[in-house]
């Protein structure tokens, strides 16, 4: 059975994505860009920004993996409990 995503759900997901993107961009900018006396981006600012974004992406991936593991464990526990409850004594 295919899950249908409504247009309002898509808009909500996109707004959440933009909010996250803006927050990460602002955090990395505030942490990495310190000198506004030059129009050029300094190599250390660029490196810092790239590292900041990579760290965020790795953290997000790790959280996602842990959430999936937790979800699988919860489903297995529920299935085991349902199996125990469904058997006669």
The first five atom37 places (N, CA, C, CB, O) and aatype in JSON, in Angstrom:
{
  "aatype": [20, 20, 20, 20, 20, 20, 20, 20, 20, 20, 20, 20, 20, 20, 20, 20, 20, 20, 20, 20, 20, 20, 20, 20, 20, 20, 20, 20, 20, 20, 20, 20, 20, 20, 20, 20, 20, 20, 20, 20, 20, 20, 20, 20, 20, 20, 20, 20, 20, 20, 20, 20, 20, 20, 20, 20, 20, 20, 20, 20, 20, 20, 20, 20, 20, 20, 20, 20, 20, 20, 20, 20, 20, 20, 20, 20, 20, 20, 20, 20, 20, 20, 20, 20, 20, 20, 20, 20, 20],
  "atom_mask": [
    [1, 1, 1, 1, 1],
    [1, 1, 1, 1, 1],
    [1, 1, 1, 1, 1],
    [1, 1, 1, 1, 1],
    [1, 1, 1, 1, 1],
    [1, 1, 1, 1, 1],
    [1, 1, 1, 1, 1],
    [1, 1, 1, 1, 1],
    [1, 1, 1, 1, 1],
    [1, 1, 1, 1, 1],
    [1, 1, 1, 1, 1],
    [1, 1, 1, 1, 1],
    [1, 1, 1, 1, 1],
    [1, 1, 1, 1, 1],
    [1, 1, 1, 1, 1],
    [1, 1, 1, 1, 1],
    [1, 1, 1, 1, 1],
    [1, 1, 1, 1, 1],
    [1, 1, 1, 1, 1],
    [1, 1, 1, 1, 1],
    [1, 1, 1, 1, 1],
    [1, 1, 1, 1, 1],
    [1, 1, 1, 1, 1],
    [1, 1, 1, 1, 1],
    [1, 1, 1, 1, 1],
    [1, 1, 1, 1, 1],
    [1, 1, 1, 1, 1],
    [1, 1, 1, 1, 1],
    [1, 1, 1, 1, 1],
    [1, 1, 1, 1, 1],
    [1, 1, 1, 1, 1],
    [1, 1, 1, 1, 1],
    [1, 1, 1, 1, 1],
    [1, 1, 1, 1, 1],
    [1, 1, 1, 1, 1],
    [1, 1, 1, 1, 1],
    [1, 1, 1, 1, 1],
    [1, 1, 1, 1, 1],
    [1, 1, 1, 1, 1],
    [1, 1, 1, 1, 1],
    [1, 1, 1, 1, 1],
    [1, 1, 1, 1, 1],
    [1, 1, 1, 1, 1],
    [1, 1, 1, 1, 1],
    [1, 1, 1, 1, 1],
    [1, 1, 1, 1, 1],
    [1, 1, 1, 1, 1],
    [1, 1, 1, 1, 1],
    [1, 1, 1, 1, 1],
    [1, 1, 1, 1, 1],
    [1, 1, 1, 1, 1],
    [1, 1, 1, 1, 1],
    [1, 1, 1, 1, 1],
    [1, 1, 1, 1, 1],
    [1, 1, 1, 1, 1],
    [1, 1, 1, 1, 1],
    [1, 1, 1, 1, 1],
    [1, 1, 1, 1, 1],
    [1, 1, 1, 1, 1],
    [1, 1, 1, 1, 1],
    [1, 1, 1, 1, 1],
    [1, 1, 1, 1, 1],
    [1, 1, 1, 1, 1],
    [1, 1, 1, 1, 1],
    [1, 1, 1, 1, 1],
    [1, 1, 1, 1, 1],
    [1, 1, 1, 1, 1],
    [1, 1, 1, 1, 1],
    [1, 1, 1, 1, 1],
    [1, 1, 1, 1, 1],
    [1, 1, 1, 1, 1],
    [1, 1, 1, 1, 1],
    [1, 1, 1, 1, 1],
    [1, 1, 1, 1, 1],
    [1, 1, 1, 1, 1],
    [1, 1, 1, 1, 1],
    [1, 1, 1, 1, 1],
    [1, 1, 1, 1, 1],
    [1, 1, 1, 1, 1],
    [1, 1, 1, 1, 1],
    [1, 1, 1, 1, 1],
    [1, 1, 1, 1, 1],
    [1, 1, 1, 1, 1],
    [1, 1, 1, 1, 1],
    [1, 1, 1, 1, 1],
    [1, 1, 1, 1, 1],
    [1, 1, 1, 1, 1],
    [1, 1, 1, 1, 1],
    [1, 1, 1, 1, 1]
  ],
  "atom_positions": [
    [[0.85, -1.18, 0.0], [0.0, 0.0, 0.0], [0.89, 1.24, 0.0], [-0.96, 0.0, 1.23], [1.74, 1.39, 0.87]],
    [[0.7, 2.1, -0.94], [1.5, 3.31, -1.08], [0.96, 4.4, -0.16], [1.52, 3.79, -2.55], [-0.26, 4.56, -0.01]],
    [[1.86, 5.14, 0.43], [1.48, 6.25, 1.28], [1.41, 7.51, 0.43], [2.48, 6.43, 2.46], [2.35, 7.86, -0.27]],
    [[0.27, 8.19, 0.52], [0.1, 9.42, -0.24], [0.48, 10.6, 0.63], [-1.34, 9.56, -0.76], [0.05, 10.71, 1.78]],
    [[1.28, 11.48, 0.07], [1.69, 12.68, 0.77], [0.91, 13.84, 0.17], [3.24, 12.91, 0.67], [0.98, 14.1, -1.03]],
    [[0.16, 14.51, 1.02], [-0.65, 15.61, 0.53], [0.23, 16.83, 0.25], [-1.75, 15.97, 1.54], [1.37, 16.92, 0.7]],
    [[-0.34, 17.74, -0.5], [0.39, 18.97, -0.83], [0.72, 19.75, 0.44], [-0.42, 19.84, -1.8], [1.8, 20.32, 0.55]],
    [[-0.21, 19.79, 1.4], [0.06, 20.52, 2.64], [1.18, 19.85, 3.44], [-1.21, 20.61, 3.49], [1.97, 20.53, 4.1]],
    [[1.25, 18.51, 3.39], [2.36, 17.8, 4.04], [3.69, 18.13, 3.37], [2.13, 16.28, 4.03], [4.7, 18.31, 4.04]],
    [[3.68, 18.21, 2.04], [4.89, 18.55, 1.31], [5.35, 19.96, 1.65], [4.66, 18.41, -0.2], [6.54, 20.21, 1.83]],
    [[4.41, 20.87, 1.74], [4.73, 22.26, 2.09], [5.3, 22.32, 3.5], [3.48, 23.16, 1.97], [6.28, 23.02, 3.75]],
    [[4.68, 21.58, 4.42], [5.16, 21.54, 5.8], [6.59, 20.99, 5.87], [4.22, 20.7, 6.68], [7.44, 21.54, 6.56]],
    [[6.85, 19.89, 5.15], [8.18, 19.3, 5.12], [9.2, 20.27, 4.54], [8.18, 18.0, 4.32], [10.32, 20.38, 5.04]],
    [[8.82, 20.96, 3.48], [9.73, 21.92, 2.86], [10.02, 23.09, 3.8], [9.13, 22.44, 1.54], [11.16, 23.55, 3.88]],
    [[9.01, 23.57, 4.51], [9.22, 24.65, 5.48], [10.15, 24.2, 6.6], [7.88, 25.13, 6.06], [11.01, 24.95, 7.04]],
    [[9.97, 22.95, 7.06], [10.86, 22.42, 8.09], [12.29, 22.32, 7.57], [10.36, 21.04, 8.57], [13.24, 22.64, 8.29]],
    [[12.44, 21.87, 6.33], [13.76, 21.78, 5.72], [14.4, 23.16, 5.65], [13.68, 21.17, 4.31], [15.56, 23.33, 6.02]],
    [[13.66, 24.15, 5.18], [14.2, 25.51, 5.08], [14.58, 26.07, 6.44], [13.19, 26.43, 4.4], [15.61, 26.73, 6.59]],
    [[13.75, 25.8, 7.44], [14.07, 26.26, 8.79], [15.36, 25.64, 9.3], [12.93, 25.92, 9.75], [16.2, 26.33, 9.88]],
    [[15.52, 24.34, 9.08], [16.75, 23.65, 9.48], [17.94, 24.19, 8.71], [16.61, 22.14, 9.27], [18.99, 24.45, 9.3]],
    [[17.78, 24.34, 7.41], [18.86, 24.87, 6.56], [19.29, 26.25, 7.04], [18.41, 24.93, 5.09], [20.48, 26.53, 7.17]],
    [[18.32, 27.11, 7.3], [18.63, 28.47, 7.76], [19.35, 28.45, 9.11], [17.36, 29.3, 7.86], [20.28, 29.23, 9.32]],
    [[18.92, 27.58, 10.02], [19.53, 27.5, 11.34], [20.98, 27.01, 11.24], [18.72, 26.57, 12.24], [21.87, 27.56, 11.88]],
    [[21.21, 25.97, 10.42], [22.57, 25.46, 10.24], [23.45, 26.51, 9.59], [22.55, 24.18, 9.39], [24.59, 26.72, 10.01]],
    [[22.93, 27.17, 8.57], [23.7, 28.21, 7.88], [24.07, 29.32, 8.85], [22.89, 28.79, 6.7], [25.22, 29.77, 8.87]],
    [[23.12, 29.76, 9.64], [23.4, 30.84, 10.6], [24.42, 30.4, 11.65], [22.1, 31.28, 11.29], [25.34, 31.15, 11.97]],
    [[24.26, 29.18, 12.19], [25.19, 28.7, 13.2], [26.61, 28.59, 12.65], [24.74, 27.34, 13.73], [27.56, 29.04, 13.28]],
    [[26.74, 28.0, 11.47], [28.07, 27.85, 10.88], [28.67, 29.22, 10.53], [28.0, 26.97, 9.61], [29.86, 29.44, 10.73]],
    [[27.86, 30.12, 10.03], [28.33, 31.47, 9.71], [28.82, 32.18, 10.97], [27.21, 32.29, 9.04], [29.9, 32.77, 10.97]],
    [[28.04, 32.11, 12.02], [28.41, 32.79, 13.27], [29.67, 32.19, 13.87], [27.26, 32.72, 14.28], [30.48, 32.91, 14.46]],
    [[29.85, 30.87, 13.73], [31.03, 30.22, 14.28], [32.28, 30.44, 13.43], [30.78, 28.74, 14.41], [33.39, 30.47, 13.97]],
    [[32.12, 30.61, 12.14], [33.27, 30.57, 11.24], [33.68, 31.92, 10.66], [32.99, 29.65, 10.11], [34.87, 32.12, 10.39]],
    [[32.78, 32.82, 10.46], [33.1, 34.1, 9.81], [33.3, 35.16, 10.88], [31.98, 34.53, 8.8], [32.38, 35.52, 11.61]],
    [[34.55, 35.64, 10.96], [34.9, 36.59, 12.02], [35.38, 37.94, 11.48], [35.97, 36.0, 12.91], [35.37, 38.94, 12.21]],
    [[35.79, 37.97, 10.23], [36.4, 39.18, 9.68], [35.55, 39.72, 8.54], [37.85, 38.9, 9.2], [35.36, 39.06, 7.52]],
    [[35.04, 40.93, 8.73], [34.2, 41.55, 7.7], [34.91, 42.7, 6.99], [32.9, 42.04, 8.32], [34.27, 43.54, 6.36]],
    [[36.23, 42.74, 7.11], [36.98, 43.83, 6.49], [37.38, 43.53, 5.06], [38.21, 44.12, 7.3], [37.95, 44.38, 4.38]],
    [[37.08, 42.32, 4.58], [37.46, 41.92, 3.24], [36.27, 41.24, 2.57], [38.69, 40.97, 3.27], [35.51, 40.52, 3.22]],
    [[36.11, 41.48, 1.28], [34.99, 40.87, 0.56], [35.2, 39.39, 0.29], [34.76, 41.6, -0.75], [34.24, 38.64, 0.1]],
    [[36.45, 38.97, 0.26], [36.79, 37.59, -0.05], [36.62, 36.7, 1.19], [38.23, 37.49, -0.59], [36.86, 37.12, 2.32]],
    [[36.21, 35.48, 0.93], [36.12, 34.5, 2.0], [37.51, 33.92, 2.23], [35.08, 33.36, 1.67], [38.15, 33.42, 1.3]],
    [[37.97, 33.99, 3.46], [39.3, 33.48, 3.79], [39.28, 31.95, 3.74], [39.75, 33.98, 5.17], [38.26, 31.33, 4.02]],
    [[40.41, 31.35, 3.4], [40.47, 29.88, 3.35], [40.06, 29.22, 4.67], [41.88, 29.44, 2.99], [39.38, 28.2, 4.66]],
    [[40.47, 29.8, 5.8], [40.1, 29.2, 7.09], [38.6, 29.31, 7.37], [40.88, 29.87, 8.23], [38.01, 28.45, 8.03]],
    [[37.98, 30.37, 6.86], [36.52, 30.51, 7.0], [35.81, 29.46, 6.15], [36.07, 31.93, 6.59], [34.83, 28.85, 6.58]],
    [[36.32, 29.27, 4.96], [35.74, 28.26, 4.07], [35.89, 26.86, 4.66], [36.4, 28.32, 2.69], [34.93, 26.08, 4.67]],
    [[37.07, 26.55, 5.15], [37.33, 25.24, 5.76], [36.44, 25.03, 6.99], [38.81, 25.1, 6.15], [35.86, 23.96, 7.17]],
    [[36.35, 26.04, 7.8], [35.51, 25.97, 9.0], [34.04, 25.73, 8.63], [35.63, 27.27, 9.82], [33.38, 24.89, 9.24]],
    [[33.56, 26.45, 7.64], [32.16, 26.3, 7.21], [31.89, 24.89, 6.67], [31.82, 27.33, 6.13], [30.87, 24.29, 6.98]],
    [[32.82, 24.39, 5.87], [32.66, 23.04, 5.33], [32.67, 22.0, 6.45], [33.76, 22.73, 4.32], [31.88, 21.06, 6.44]],
    [[33.58, 22.16, 7.4], [33.65, 21.24, 8.54], [32.38, 21.3, 9.38], [34.88, 21.55, 9.41], [31.87, 20.27, 9.83]],
    [[31.89, 22.49, 9.58], [30.67, 22.68, 10.36], [29.49, 21.95, 9.7], [30.36, 24.19, 10.5], [28.74, 21.25, 10.37]],
    [[29.34, 22.12, 8.4], [28.25, 21.47, 7.69], [28.42, 19.96, 7.69], [28.18, 21.99, 6.26], [27.44, 19.23, 7.89]],
    [[29.64, 19.47, 7.47], [29.87, 18.03, 7.49], [29.56, 17.44, 8.86], [31.32, 17.71, 7.11], [28.98, 16.36, 8.96]],
    [[29.94, 18.15, 9.9], [29.65, 17.69, 11.25], [28.14, 17.6, 11.47], [30.29, 18.63, 12.3], [27.65, 16.62, 12.03]],
    [[27.42, 18.6, 11.03], [25.97, 18.59, 11.16], [25.36, 17.42, 10.39], [25.37, 19.93, 10.66], [24.49, 16.72, 10.91]],
    [[25.81, 17.2, 9.16], [25.27, 16.12, 8.35], [25.56, 14.75, 8.97], [25.84, 16.18, 6.94], [24.69, 13.88, 8.99]],
    [[26.77, 14.56, 9.48], [27.12, 13.3, 10.13], [26.29, 13.09, 11.39], [28.61, 13.26, 10.48], [25.83, 11.98, 11.66]],
    [[26.1, 14.16, 12.15], [25.29, 14.08, 13.36], [23.85, 13.72, 13.02], [25.35, 15.4, 14.13], [23.24, 12.89, 13.69]],
    [[23.31, 14.35, 12.0], [21.95, 14.07, 11.58], [21.81, 12.61, 11.12], [21.53, 15.03, 10.45], [20.83, 11.94, 11.45]],
    [[22.78, 12.14, 10.37], [22.77, 10.76, 9.9], [22.83, 9.8, 11.09], [23.94, 10.5, 8.94], [22.1, 8.8, 11.12]],
    [[23.68, 10.09, 12.05], [23.81, 9.21, 13.22], [22.52, 9.19, 14.03], [24.98, 9.67, 14.1], [22.08, 8.13, 14.48]],
    [[21.93, 10.33, 14.23], [20.66, 10.39, 14.97], [19.59, 9.59, 14.23], [20.2, 11.86, 15.16], [18.82, 8.86, 14.86]],
    [[19.54, 9.73, 12.93], [18.57, 9.0, 12.12], [18.76, 7.49, 12.27], [18.68, 9.41, 10.65], [17.79, 6.74, 12.41]],
    [[20.02, 7.04, 12.23], [20.31, 5.62, 12.39], [19.9, 5.12, 13.77], [21.79, 5.35, 12.15], [19.32, 4.05, 13.9]],
    [[20.19, 5.91, 14.8], [19.82, 5.51, 16.17], [18.3, 5.48, 16.32], [20.43, 6.49, 17.2], [17.76, 4.59, 16.99]],
    [[17.63, 6.43, 15.71], [16.16, 6.44, 15.77], [15.6, 5.2, 15.1], [15.6, 7.72, 15.1], [14.67, 4.59, 15.62]],
    [[16.14, 4.82, 13.95], [15.69, 3.61, 13.27], [15.94, 2.37, 14.12], [16.38, 3.46, 11.91], [15.08, 1.49, 14.21]],
    [[17.12, 2.29, 14.74], [17.42, 1.15, 15.6], [16.44, 1.08, 16.76], [18.86, 1.25, 16.13], [15.94, 0.01, 17.09]],
    [[16.17, 2.22, 17.38], [15.22, 2.29, 18.49], [13.83, 1.85, 18.03], [15.16, 3.71, 19.07], [13.15, 1.09, 18.72]],
    [[13.43, 2.33, 16.87], [12.11, 1.99, 16.33], [12.0, 0.48, 16.07], [11.84, 2.77, 15.02], [10.97, -0.12, 16.37]],
    [[13.04, -0.12, 15.54], [13.05, -1.56, 15.28], [12.96, -2.32, 16.6], [14.33, -1.97, 14.52], [12.2, -3.29, 16.71]],
    [[13.71, -1.89, 17.61], [13.67, -2.54, 18.92], [12.28, -2.45, 19.53], [14.69, -1.91, 19.85], [11.78, -3.42, 20.1]],
    [[11.66, -1.29, 19.4], [10.31, -1.12, 19.96], [9.31, -2.03, 19.25], [9.87, 0.34, 19.85], [8.45, -2.62, 19.89]],
    [[9.43, -2.13, 17.92], [8.54, -3.0, 17.16], [8.74, -4.46, 17.53], [8.76, -2.81, 15.66], [7.78, -5.22, 17.66]],
    [[10.01, -4.86, 17.71], [10.29, -6.24, 18.11], [9.74, -6.53, 19.5], [11.8, -6.51, 18.08], [9.19, -7.6, 19.74]],
    [[9.88, -5.57, 20.41], [9.36, -5.74, 21.76], [7.83, -5.85, 21.74], [9.79, -4.57, 22.66], [7.26, -6.68, 22.45]],
    [[7.19, -5.03, 20.94], [5.73, -5.1, 20.83], [5.29, -6.43, 20.21], [5.2, -3.94, 19.99], [4.3, -7.02, 20.65]],
    [[6.01, -6.88, 19.19], [5.68, -8.16, 18.56], [5.86, -9.31, 19.55], [6.55, -8.39, 17.32], [5.03, -10.22, 19.6]],
    [[6.94, -9.27, 20.32], [7.17, -10.32, 21.32], [6.08, -10.29, 22.39], [8.55, -10.14, 21.97], [5.58, -11.34, 22.8]],
    [[5.72, -9.12, 22.83], [4.67, -8.97, 23.84], [3.33, -9.47, 23.29], [4.55, -7.51, 24.29], [2.58, -10.16, 23.99]],
    [[3.03, -9.12, 22.06], [1.79, -9.57, 21.42], [1.8, -11.09, 21.27], [1.61, -8.89, 20.04], [0.76, -11.73, 21.44]],
    [[2.95, -11.66, 20.97], [3.06, -13.11, 20.85], [2.82, -13.79, 22.17], [4.42, -13.49, 20.31], [2.18, -14.83, 22.22]],
    [[3.33, -13.21, 23.26], [3.13, -13.78, 24.59], [1.69, -13.67, 25.03], [4.04, -13.11, 25.59], [1.13, -14.59, 25.63]],
    [[1.08, -12.53, 24.73], [-0.3, -12.31, 25.12], [-1.26, -13.17, 24.33], [-0.66, -10.88, 24.96], [-2.33, -13.55, 24.82]],
    [[-0.88, -13.48, 23.09], [-1.76, -14.24, 22.21], [-1.75, -15.73, 22.46], [-1.41, -13.99, 20.8], [-2.59, -16.44, 21.91]],
    [[-0.82, -16.24, 23.28], [-0.72, -17.69, 23.52], [-1.53, -18.08, 24.76], [0.76, -18.11, 23.69], [-1.5, -17.38, 25.77]],
    [[-2.26, -19.2, 24.67], [-3.01, -19.65, 25.85], [-2.06, -20.2, 26.91], [-4.05, -20.72, 25.46], [-0.97, -20.66, 26.58]],
    [[-2.48, -20.16, 28.15], [-1.64, -20.62, 29.28], [-1.73, -22.09, 29.43], [-2.03, -19.95, 30.57], [-1.1, -22.66, 30.32]]
  ]
}
